[in-house]
Amino acid sequence: IALGRRPKSAIACDASCTGELRASQAMAVAAQAKLPTLLADGYNIGLPPGGETPKSHYESPKHQAPTATMACREAVSVPAEGVETTPQNPSLGADTEDSITTNVLMTNPPGCGASIRRSTFALPPASITFKDLSFTLPARRRDGGPRMILEPCSGHFDAGELVAIMGPSGCGKTTLLDMLAAKKTAKYAGEVFVNGRPRDALFRRIAAYVGQEDMMPPHWTVREAIRFNATLKRQPCRSHQNLEAWIEVLLEAFSLSSVRDAKIGGAEVRGISGGQRRRVTIARGVAAQASLLFCDEPTSGLSATDAELCVKALRTLTKRLGVTCLVVIHQPRNEVAKLFDTLVLLSSNPGRMAYSGPMANAQAYFTERGLGVPPNVNPTDHYLDLLTPGMALDRCDDLVASFEKLQKPMVMDQVESGLQHIGQTVRDMLQVDGHLALTGRYAVPFRTQLVALVRRKLRLMLRNPAGLGLPLVVPVVQGLIVGYMFQGIGEKSLLRQIMFAFCLLTMLCLAGTMSLVVLITERTLMKYETSEALYSEGASAMASFLIDVPLSLVGALLNVLIMASLARLDFDVFQVVINWALLLFFVYDSLFAFIGAVATDTRQAQVLATPFVSVFMLFNGFVVSKADAPACLHWIFGISPNAYAMQSIVVKMAEAFPLEGGMLLQRFGYEESHDRTGVIALVCMIIVLRVAQQLGLKYLNHIRR
């Protein structure tokens, strides 16, 4: 289907309805009302405006009004580059017409022999050039020396190319992709250029990365996962497009419409299959509509049919929107391999370039080297057999030598040409009508990030009974048990009441340790998503503070209220207990949030939390008093939140026992009129810990590649 100038060539096609596109009301009305007119006016393939429909071009019993998702099953033909693409039907708006065409092609991707006309709303072009990229593992004690993973390699890919990077295991495919995508955290050598300019800090705004890991919350639905990326990393030049319509296009393009409202699932939650989960990850990467798309083995775990469908959708995206797409793929079948424009082949031990050129010319190139593909053999399988050391057909050294002699000079000429043709800067690419959408690292403002994260947290919390119930049920049960043990303690001796206060504060301290597992899990997900510049670490921390903290606070309050009520404390003492329990809750919540930000895993988080909790519990004036503690450790009482809380609560309790109270205060070293000092100290601790949490989230525990 071509909605521009009449194509120069025509290809037979059979249009079919593949289901109604769930788009916005305006898009649906436009699609239903205008597409019959388009067919009548000559917008089908090879149909002259106002002319009759040749059977060889469009065979159908009747001219039925097509839906918005009607498309050719085989191919489309388009004008050559430079030909005017102004719509012939003036009654249909350019943006509506363009969106309909893109949606049709995405949901019904044409085959490898088809040429797809570039959209009038294509993304800003982004070519990528790399020069002498290499990576070496540092020396280890066991190995005795550094290990070369990828030898220096160079190349240039024009905007709108679909590139396949192949090679045997250990050849450095993912390493090369990570270096090009600015995902490599280890030190490497070489340079990467975008449009002939050095890659800058805004690079992530125009790039999307589909990794090998499917990192998504299990209680998320498929539609929500795709919408999340589409909302937070939408390109300014595509703001005319209806967001929900684009999400529906992706659901159909990657065969996810039937599970759009199903949960992602995981080890403990039943959800979609592994292959469907993989397709959701690809759809999330495509949803951003970035000018550069990097995919690391996106077809792993997919059936041959699903893999072909996904690569067809990627090809349509590259041609229609001008996306430069680099894909690491492992031995695709021939029908899938033909969809790629360019092929890069690497040998292993170490990784070296053995071929870099058009996919269509690869077989001829190997035949000229005397290594033609045998009959009934998948060409990509044959290539990898030749490039895998130790195999019977191993020809690594010969192919690398041929590349160095024949192809490398041409590749270097392409690199130099790419560096000389200076294109737009990333800042220019982010402009809309001459105005920069946002100057920062993120595509949307902080408020939009926060709203999206809060909505996600609320949905996930409501769908997870355990996540919603445990923070409330466990404190209530603990409060009932401990409260029953100390029932009526408020009417007994002061020493018994002090013991009750110690148990109450101790339970507040230990309650927060249960959240460490959740904090580490959510931080790992956050690291994957912030590496894609979807949102900031501050937005993630704020969303947790707005959702998780109030839920935990309610549980802590219920715990204290139940215990204090069963203990029948005096109202004045009850007020002091509640106030200090609230302050103590925020201190320990901040402490555990800080530990969750800096610890590498759950085990390390528990190891770090134990000393803090145990020391603060011991140095509270009741278990260990200032008189009993060594002089060199007296400073711990100044930073122990339990010491300040115990001092204020015990002083208030002692007022009801004039004789016994004075003796116990002197024995434990508690002093009056220190409430203000304690409040200031604890507020300062909360601020310091929260700031340290932000720094830890931003600078520590990055995803290592």
N, C-alpha and C positions, 0 to 999 in steps of 0.2 A: 504494500500500500504506500503510495506516495502522495502527500497532500501539498506538494509544491508544483513546480513547473512540470509539464508532461515529460516523463522519462524518455530517454533516447532508445532504450530497448525494453522489450516486454517479456515477462516470464509468466508462464501459465501458473495459475493458482486456483485453489478451491477454497473460497471463504466459508468459514463456519463459525457458529456461535459457541463460545466456550463459557457462557455464564455471565450474568450481569455484573458489571463493575460497580462495587459499592463506593461511589464517590459522593461528593457534595451534591446538593439538589441542583445547583446551577450547572455543574458539569454534566450531570445525568440528563437534564433537560436539553442542554446543548448537543450532547452526543446523540440522543434519540431524534432530535429535530433536524439536525444538520447533516448527519452522515448519509441519509438517503439522498439529500440534495447533492452531496459530494459525488456519490456514485452516478447520479443522473448527469452531473456536469463534467464528468470525465476525470474523477479523482481516483478511479480504480487503475490498476496497472495496464498501461497501453490503451486505455479507453480515450478516444478523441473527445474533446469537449463538444457536447451536443450530438455526438454520433451514436451509432448502435454498438451494442456490446458483442464483439466477436466471441464465438464459442471457444475458440482456442485460448482466449484470455480469461473469460469468466463464464463458467458453465454452471447454470443453476436453473431449475425448472421455472422459477419466477423471480422477478426483481423484488425480493422481500427486503423490508427495511432492516438493516443490520443493527445490532446492538453496539455499545461502546467498546466491546472487547472482540469484535470481529477482526480477523487478521488472516493473512496468507499462511498456509502451512509450510510452503516450500521456500519461497524467496521473495525478495522485493528488489526492484531496480530503480536507480536514482540517477539524477543528473551528475555529470562530471564536476570536479572541483571548479569553483569559480563561476558556475552557472547560477543565474538568479533564482532564488528560492521563494519569491514572493507568492503567497497563496493566490490561486485563480478565483476563488470564491470570496468576493468581498463581503458577503453577508455573514460570514463566520469570522469572529475575531481571531487575530493572529495567535494570541496566547491560548485561547480555547482550542483552536485547531491544532496547535503545536502539542498541547498537553494530551489531546486525544490520540494523536499519532504516536507519541512516545509511550503512552499507556498500552496501546494496541501492540506495538512492537515488543514491549517488555513482557507482556503476558503471553504473546505468541511469537517467540523469537524465531527469526528466519534461519535457514541453514547456512553452511559455510560458503556456498557459492553466491550468496546474495550480497548486494551492496546496499548499505543503509545511508540515507541522506542525513546529513548533520542537522540537528535541531536549530531553529532560529534563536532558541534560548539555551544554546549549549553553554557549558561551563567554560570559564577562561582557560585557554590552552596552557598546558604545563608539560614541557619536554623535560626529560631527566638525563643528565650526563654524569658519568662517573669516570674517574681517572686514577689508575694505580691503586685500586682498593685491595687491601690485603689484611689478613688477620693471623696472628700468631699467639698461641697459648704460652703464657710465661713459663719459665723453667720450674720444675718441681723436683723435690728431693728424690723421689722414686725414679722419675724419668731421666734425670740428670741433665736436661737441657730443654730449651724452648721447642715447641712443636708447631710447625707451619700447617695451618688449616686451609688457608686460601692464599695462593700466590697472587701477586699484583695483576689485576684485570681491569679493563676499561671498556666503555661502551656508551652508546647514545640511543635513546628511544624517543621518537617523536610523539607529540600529543595525539591521543586517540589510538595508540597501538595496544594490542593485547599480546603480551609477552609471556612465553612459557620458559621457566628455568628448570631444567631437568639434570639428572645425574644420579649416580649410585649413592648409597648411604655413606655419609662422611665426606662428601665432596665439597661441602660448604655452601649448599643451596640456600638454606635458611640464614646462614651467616651473611651471605651477600645481600639477601632481601632485607635483613635487619639493618645492615649498614646503610642501604639505600633509603629505608624508611625512618632512619634516625632512631631506631629502637635498640641498637647495640649499646649496652652499658659498659662493656669492657673496652679497653683502648684498642684502636685499630688505626691503620695507615690509609692514606688516600683522601681524595676530595670528591664531593658530590655537588652538582650544580643543578639548579632549576631554571629553565629558560635562559641558560648561559650565565646565570648569576649564582654566587655561592649561597648555599642553603642557610637561611636565617632563623631567628627565633619564632617567626610566625609560620614556619613550615607546617606544623601540625594542624593549622587552620584549614589547609587545602589538601591534607592527606588523611586517609583512613587505612586502618590496618586490621586484617582478619587473621588472628593467630590460630595456632593449633588447638588451643584450649577453649572449651565452651564454658566460659565463666558467666553464669547467670543464676539469680536466686531461683530455687526450685519452685516457689509458689507464684512466680511470675507467669503471666499468660504470654502466648506467642505474639499476639497483637501489641500488648504493652511493651514487650521487649523491643520490637521494631520501632514503635512510636517514640520510645525513650531516646534512641539515637537520632531519629529524624527530627525530634524537637530540639535537642541540645546541640546538634552540630549541623544545622541546616545552612547551606550556602546562601549568601545574600542574593546572588543572581537568580536563584530559583524561588524567591519569596512569592512570586506570582502564582505558584502552583499550590493547589489545595492539599494540605498535609494529609488529611484522611484519605483522599483519593490516591496519593502516592503510596501510602501504607497498603491500601488494597491492591495496588499494582504489584507491589513486592510480594504480598501474600500469594497472589496468583502466579507470579513469575517463578517463584521457588516452590510451588505446589504445597503451600501451607494453608490454603483457604479452609480446608476441612478441619484443621486443628487450630484455627485462629484464636479460639477462646479456651484452649486446653492449657494446662499447666506445663511449664518447662520440665519439671520433675528432677529427680536426682536419686541418690542412694537410698533415701528414706521417704521420698515422695513419689508416688506414681505419676508419670507424665508422658510426654511424647517419646518417640523412639530416639535412639542415638543418631540415626541419619537425619531425622527431622530436626533434632537439636543442632546438628551441624549446619543445616540449611538456614536455621534461624540466625546463627552466628554470621553467615555470609550476608543474609538480608540486612542485618544490623550494620555491617560495614558499608553496604551499598546505600543504605538509607540516608547517609550523610551527603550523598551526591558530591563527593570531593573530587577535585581535579586529578588527584593521584590516589590510586587504590592498590594496596599491597596485600596479597593473599598467600598465606603459608599453608600449603596443602589443603585447600578448601574442600576437595573432593574425597578426602580420606574418610572411610567409613560409609561412603555412599555407594549405592548400586550403580552399575554402568549407565543405566537410563537416567537416574537422578543426577549423576555427574555430568552427563551430556546436557541435561536441562539447565543446570547451574552455569556451565561454561557458556552456553548459548545466551543466557541472560546477561552474563558479564560482557560478552561480545556486543550485544545490542547496546548495553550501557556505554561501552567505549566508543562505538561508532555514532550513536545518536547524540550523546552529550559531550563527546570529545574527551572522555576520561582516559588517562594513561594507566593501564592496569598491568601489574606484574604479578605473575602467579607461579609459585613453586608447586609443581605437580609431579606425581610419581607414576610413570608408565601408564598414561591414559590410552584408551583404545583409539584406533585410527580415526574414527569419526569425530572424536573429541579433539585430537591433536590438530586436525585440519582447521579447526575453528580459530586457532591462534595465528597471528600475523608473523611473529618473530619467535625464533627458538634460540635459546642459549643452553649449550651442553657443557657440563663440567665433568672432569675426571676426578678420581679420589686419590688420596694419599700422595701428595697433597692435592687440594682442589686447583685445577688448571682449566682454562678455557680450551675446548676442543672444537666448538662450532659456535658461531654467532652470526645469524643471518635470517632471511625469510624462511618460514616453515615450509613453504611450497617448494623451495629449492634444496631442502635438506637431502632428500633421497638422491637427487642427481649428483649432489656434492659427494655423498658417500660412494655412489657408483663410480664416479671418476677416480676415486681413491682405490678402486678395486674391492670395495666393501659393500657392494649392493645388497639390498634387502632381498632375502630369499622369498620365493613364492609362499603365500599363505602365512606369512609371519608379520606380526604387528611391527611397523617400522620403529616405534619408540622402544619396544622390547629389544629389537636388534641393536639400536644405538647404545642402550645401557649394557648389553652383553659385550659390546666392543670396548666400553669405557670402564668396566669393572675389573680391577686387578685380580689376577688369579683365575679368571674364567677361561674356558677353552678358546673363546674368540677374542681374548684380550688384545687390543691394539691401542692402548692408551698413549704410549710414547709416540707411535706413528701419527696418530690423529692430532696430538698436541703439536708435533713438529710441523705437520701440514698447516695447522691453524697459524702458527707463528710465521710461516713462509708465505701463505696465500691470503689469509683473511685478516690477520692483524694489521697490516698496512692500511687496508680499507677501513677497518674499524677505527684506527687512530685518525684517519682523515675525517670520518664522521664525527669523532670527538672534537677535533679542532674546528670543524664547521659548526658544530653545535655551540661551542664556546664563543664563536665569532658572531653568531646570530643572537643578539641580546633581545630577550622578550620582556614581558611584563614582570615587575617585581611582585612578590606576594601581596604587598600592601596595595598595589594597583589592582590585583586580581580580586581583592575583597571590597572594592569600591562598587557602589550602585549609583548610577546617574551622577558620577563624579564625586560622591560623598562616601567616605569610609564608614562601613557599617559599625564596626567596633574595632578599637585599636589594640585591644588586649589579646591575650592568648586564647580566649574563649569566644565562641560564636554568639553566645547569648549572655545577657547581664546576670549578675549574681542573683537577683530576685527570681528570674526564670529558672535558674539552676536549683535554687532552694525550693521553689514550688514543686518542681518535678521530683526532687528527692523526697520531699515530705509526702507527696501523694503516693509515691512508690512504697515508702515505709508504712504508711497507713494501710494500704491494700495488703501488703505482705503480712502485716501484723494481724489484721482481721481474718485472713485466710488460714493462719497458723494457730490453731487452738492452744498448742503447747507454748508458743511464743507469747501469746496473750495471757494465758492462765497461770503459768509458772511464776512470773514475777508477782502475782497477786495471791495465788493459793499457798505457795510455800511460806511466805511471811505470816500469813494468817494462821496456818497450822502451827508454825513455830511459836507464834504469840500465844495461841491457846494452850500449848503444852507447857511452856515456861511460865505463863501467867497462872496456870493451875497449880504449878509447883510452888509459886510464891503467893498464893491466894491469901489476901488479907494481911500481907506483910507490912502495909502502911500503919497497922495498929500494933506492931510489935517493936522490938528494940531497935535502936539506931544502927547498931552493927549489922543486924539482919537486913535493914533497908539499904545499907551501903553495899552489901553483897548483891542485892537485887539490882541496884544501879550499875554495878560492874557487869553483871550478866547481860543487862539490857544493851549497854554500849558495846559489849563484845559481840553480840549478835549483829549489831549494825555494821561493825567492822567486817565480819566474815561474810555477810550477805552479798557484798559486792564482788567477791571472788567468783561467784557463779557466772558473772557477766563476761569474764575474760575470754572464754571460748567464743562467744558471740562477737566480741570486739575484734578478735584476731580474724575471724571468718569474714566479717564485713570489711575490715581493712584490706584484706587481700583482694576482694572484689573492687573496692574503691581504687586500689593501685592500678588494676587493669583498666578501669574506666577513666581515671585521670590521666593515664598515659596516652589516651586518645583525645585528651583535651575536651572531654564532655562537660566536666565541671571541675571546680576547685576543691582542694582539701578543706578549705574553710566552709564551703557550702555543705560538704558531707558531715563535718563535725557539728555544724549548726542544726542540720536535720536530725541528727542523733540526739542532740540536746533537747530539741523540741518534742520528740516522740518518745525516745527510750527513757530519758530522765524523768519526765512526769509519770510514766508508768511505774518505774522503779520507786519513785517517791511515794506514790499512792500505796504501794506494797509496804514500804518502810513505815509510813504513818499508821497503816492498819496494824502492823506488828506492835508498834509502841503503844497505840491506843488500847489494844486488847490487853497487853501486859499491864499497863498502868491501871486500867479499869479493874482488872481482876485483883491487882495488888491493893486496891482501895487507898491510893495515896491521897494526901491532902491536896486541895485544889491549888494552893500556892506552889507546892512541890511539883504537882502535875504540870503546871505551866512552864516551870523551869526545865523539866525533863523534856517536854515537847520542843521547846525552843532550841535546846542544845542538841537534841536528836536530829532536828532539821539541819542545823549547821554542820553537825558531824556527817550527816548523809552526803551533803554536797562536797565536803572535803574528801571523803573516801571515793565518791564517784569520780571526782577530778583525778585522784591518785590512780585509780584503776584505768581511767581513760588515758592517762599519760603512759602507764605501763603497757597498755594495749597498743599504743602508737609506736613505742620504741622496741618492744620485744620482737624477736624474729619469728617465734611460734608460740603455741599455747604452753608448752612445757617451760620455755624460758620465761614466759609471763608469770607463771605460777611461782617459779623460783625467785623472780624479782619481787613479787608481791609478798611472799612469806616473811622476809626480814622486816619490811615496813610494818606489816600488821602485828607481828609478834612483839616488836620493840615498842610500838605505840601502846599495845595492850598491857605490857609489863610496866612501862614507865608512866603510870597513871597516878602515882601517889598512894594507891591502895595496895597493890601487889608489891611494888618497889617504891618506897618513899625517898624523898631527898636525903633524909638522914641516913638511910641505909645504903644509898647508891654511892659509889666512889665519886670523889670530887671532880675527877676528869670527865665524868659522864653527866654532870648536872645540866649541861646544855641541852640534853635530849628532852628534859621536861619543858624547855622553852619552845620546842617544835612539835611536841606530842599533843595532838588534838584531844586525845582521851584524858590527858592530865587536866587540861582546862575545863572540859566538860564535867569530869568527876569532881573537881574542886568546887565548881559552882553548885552542882546538885547536892553534894554533901554539906556544904555550908548552909544551904537552904533547909535541908533536913535537920541539921543540928539546932536550928532555932527552936524547935519543939522540945528539945532536950537540954535545958540550961546546964545541968551538971555534967551529964554524960557527953553532951555535945562538945563542950569545951575541951574535955580530956582527949576525945578522939581527934578533934581538929589539930591539937598540939601533937598528938602521936603520929598522925599521917603527914604533918607539915602543911596542911591546907590553910590558906590565908583568905581573909575577906577582901572585898573591894578590888578584885582582879578580873571581874567580868568584862570590863571594857578592853583590857589588855588581851584577854583571850579571844574576844570577837575580832579585834583588829588582826591578831596573829592568824586566825583561821581564814579570814577573808583574804589576807595576803597570800596564804598558802593556796587557796582556790585559784587566785589570779595567776600565780606563778605556774601552777600545775597545768592550767588551761593553755597558757602561752607555750609551755614546754610541749604540750600535746600537739599543738599546731606545728611547731618546728619539727617534731618527730614525724608527723604525718607527711610533711612536705619534703623532708630531706633524707629520711631513713627508709629502709626496707623496700626499695624499688624492685620491680620485676627485673631480675637479672637475665640478660641475654648475651 
